[in-house]
Amino acid sequence: MIKIEGFQTILYSLVDVIDSGIHIIDTKGRTIVYNKKMAEIEGMESDEVLGKKIHEIFKFKEETESTLIRALHSGKKTENSKQTYFNNLGQEITTINNTFPIMDQNQRIIGAIEVAKDITNLERLIKDNILNKGDTKYTFDSIIGTSENFLEVIEKSKRSTRTTSSILIVGETGTGKELFAQSIHNGSSRSTHPFISQNCAALPDSLIEGILFGTKKGAFTGSIERPGLFEQAQGGTILLDEINSLNPNLQAKLLRALQERTIRRVGDTKDKKIDVRVIATINEDPIDAIANDHLRKDLYYRLSVVSLFIPPLRERKEDIPLLAQSFIEKFNALFELNIEGISEDVYALFYDYDWPGNVRELEHIIEGAMNLLEPGDTKISPNHLPALFKKKAHLEEAPASKDEDHNKRETQESTLSLDDYIANTEKQYLEKVLKEHGMNISQAAKTLNISRQSLQYRLKKYQVK
């Protein structure tokens, strides 16, 4: 049998590891339990709160009161109640609370307990209008590249501006998917209407439904009438970034909105008609996303009426000089410099590098190099490059002999990760099937039991020619 003192120690330890704020008060409104998560949410130290009354520490808006005090006085529980208040430094805090009175064996109220989830940052985002109209500064003139495979994507994107069909943009992180989305919007008849962008991976599942579709007053305690992003984008375009991060239930609701051209606010019983063009992006192969349950197959077919596959930088290295020069001009203006260009030694490194971060990584490397220039320097040379890039590009390694190079290659092959080994095997099999069909993509796709478009994407991905 655990003694009372030991049980209390266990209880307090348990309360401190819970990933929700826990705040308990006694009959006089004084704090008797205040866990670490609550202190983190409210930006307070426990000794600033323990033993003190709620209203001595926190301030509440005139029309509201502490949900803890309300539970203590009324004896009623409240669930999913939004509360905004201020800590002892005047900092605004917003939480979603579940609050309950504590009863003894005789049903007398002896205190109240609150379990809180922090949504302060989300409220700040909404108030600052970050979730509303995007800054649609990009047009097709902003897109830099002359490689054949890249020009094909640009041309296909321009043709898509004439319609209102959904678009799926496929590309690795840093390839410029939002740049294409904005250019399509600005080149279409919807350009005078809103362009709204939302990263589906940036917000928790419990909140994103209300953000996308809106909320009805009374849907939950503290909820207000708020239009969702679809309503705010009426007549324009909504960009759903990283659509594969959306949970399957929300994907089903999004599919319904696309099919019916209506949305329903959370807590409402009526549908609202919408006229919004949807552009979605995904940073993995759609076929893999479907196989791994990251993307519903029916939603994929609905979104991919137009599919744009943006090639990674390693597949269009001939565009590096144009991109690099544009970034130099950008940072010349920003840093008040007059750098002319990049040395041939640096270009040699750039052409040999694999660019896992794509165009975004190139921009960051140019910016980092321009921060390391000495007065009088007119070109970016290898010694100006950021240390991390030098390490990844093996700039400081001595040239290997043929035997060393062969041994190194064998070692690398024997220590491949499972994903890399599978990728190598898949590439070899694709090459084999293509050769068997005389490089006929349609026949090879039929043998592989995949679509022609999927095969073309994989051939680009693995640089199979």
Secondary structure, 3 states (H helix, E strand, C coil): CCCHHHHHHHHHHHHHHCCCEEEEEECCCEEEEECHHHHHHHCCCHHHHECCEHHHHCEECCCCCCHHHHHHHHCCCEEEEEEEEECCCCCEEEEEEEEEEEECCCCCEEEEEEEEEECHHHHHHHHCCCCCECCCCCCHHHCCCCCHHHHHHHHHHHHHCCCCCCEEEECCCCCCHHHHHHHHHHCCCCCCCCEEEEECCCCCHHHHHHHHHEECCCCCCCCCCEECHHHHCCCCEEEEECHHHCCHHHHHHHHHHHHHCEECCECCCCCEECCCEEEEEECCCHHHHHHCCCCCHHHHHHHCCEEEECCCHHHCHHHHHHHHHHHHHHHHHHHCCCCCEECHHHHHHHHHCCCCCHHHHHHHHHHHHHHCCCCCCCEECHHHCCHHHHHHCCCCCCCCCHHHHHHHHHHHHHCCCHHHHHHHHHHHHHHHHHHHCCCCHHHHHHHHCCCHHHHHHHHHHCCCC
